[in-house]
Amino acid sequence: GIRGAQAVAAAIYLARTGKEKEEIREYLEETYYDLSFSLEEIRPGYKHSLSGEDSVPQAIVSFLEAYDYEDAIRNAISLGGDGDTMAAIAGAIAEAYFGIPEELEEQALEYLDEQLLESFLEYNEQLKG
C-alpha cells in the first residue's frame, strides 16, 4: 500500500509540475512499477484485486492512455475490478494533469449538501491563498 501511495503521489506531483506523460511514465517505471502494458491487452482477463500491485499500475495506465479527465476515469472503470478505487486514483492524477472540466465540477457540486459544499468552498479558498 505504501509503494502504491508513493507512486500516485509522485505521479500527481510530476503532473502538477508540468511533466509530459512520457516523463511521468518513465519515472514511475524506473522507481515503482512496470507500466509496459495497455488497457486493451489486460482488459479481457483483468480481475478484482485488493493488492496495490494489481490495481495501482492499472489506474496509472488508465491516466496515461487518457485524452482528458473524464477519459481517465472511464478507462479505469472499464477494467472492472475495484473500479471506484482505480477511478479515484486515475482521476486524481488526471486532475493534476488536465484539470477538471468546469461543467463536470459544477454538476458534481450539485450533489453536495450545504455543509459539504461549504467545506469544499472553504478548502478551495485556502488553496488559492
Residue, then its C-alpha position, 0 to 999 in steps of 0.5 A: g500500500i505504501r509503494g502504491a501511495q508513493a507512486v500516485a503521489a509522485a505521479i500527481y506531483l510530476a503532473r502538477t509540475g508540468k511533466e509530459k506523460e512520457e516523463i511521468r511514465e518513465y519515472l514511475e517505471e524506473t522507481y515503482y512499477d512496470l507500466s509496459f502494458s495497455l488497457e486493451e491487452i489486460r482488459p479481457g482477463y483483468k480481475h478484482s484485486l485488493s493488492g496495490e500491485d494489481s490495481v495501482p499500475q492499472a489506474i496509472v495506465s488508465f491516466l496515461e492512455a487518457y485524452d482528458y479527465e473524464d477519459a481517465i476515469r472511464n478507462a479505469i472503470s472499464l477494467g472492472g475490478d475495484g473500479d471506484t478505487m482505480a477511478a479515484i486514483a486515475g482521476a486524481i492524477a488526471e486532475a493534476y494533469f488536465g484539470i477538471p472540466e468546469e461543467l463536470e465540477e459544477q454538476a458534481l457540486e450539485y450533489l453536495d449538501e450545504q455543509l459539504l459544499e461549504s467545506f469544499l468552498e472553504y478548502n478551495e479558498q485556502l488553496k488559492g491563498 
